[in-house]
Amino acid sequence: MNDIEQIFNDINKEQKYATANLFLVNLGTIFNKAKKWRLIENNPTLVIDKHKMQADDLQESY
């Protein structure tokens, strides 16, 4: 298990699935840019499966 998976799992323990998915998406964007710039060879976030979310799972915060 890599560091990214560990953080993703720690967020999941608090049942913050939307937050965990957002973490993965944002980090994936950063790694994709690093790959494009040839700083890394692969994106380590691609091996982690995001949670399947439904509209009623998401809560609005004001």
C-alpha positions in Angstrom: 0.0 0.0 0.0 1.4 3.4 -1.0 1.1 6.7 0.9 -1.7 7.9 -1.3 -3.8 4.8 -0.6 -3.1 5.1 3.1 -4.4 8.7 3.2 -7.4 7.7 1.0 -8.2 4.8 3.5 -7.8 7.2 6.5 -10.4 9.5 5.0 -12.7 6.5 4.3 -12.5 5.5 8.0 -14.4 8.7 8.8 -17.0 7.8 6.1 -16.1 11.0 4.1 -16.4 9.2 0.8 -17.0 12.4 -1.3 -13.9 14.0 0.3 -11.8 10.9 -0.4 -12.9 10.9 -4.0 -12.2 14.7 -4.3 -8.7 14.1 -2.8 -8.0 11.4 -5.4 -9.2 13.5 -8.3 -7.2 16.6 -7.3 -4.1 14.6 -6.7 -4.6 12.7 -9.9 -4.6 16.0 -11.8 -1.3 17.0 -10.2 0.3 13.7 -11.1 -1.0 13.9 -14.7 0.6 17.2 -15.1 3.9 15.9 -13.7 3.7 13.0 -16.1 3.1 15.3 -19.0 6.2 17.3 -17.9 8.1 14.0 -17.8 8.8 14.3 -14.1 7.3 10.9 -13.3 6.6 7.8 -15.4 3.1 7.0 -14.1 0.2 8.3 -12.1 0.0 6.4 -8.8 -3.6 7.4 -8.2 -4.8 5.4 -11.2 -4.6 2.1 -9.3 -7.0 3.3 -6.6 -10.7 2.9 -7.2 -13.0 5.8 -6.3 -16.2 5.3 -4.4 -19.4 5.1 -6.5 -21.5 8.0 -5.3 -25.2 8.7 -5.8 -26.8 12.1 -5.7 -28.5 11.4 -2.3 -25.0 10.6 -0.8 -23.8 14.1 -1.4 -24.6 16.7 1.2 -24.8 20.4 0.5 -22.9 22.7 2.9 -23.6 26.3 3.2 
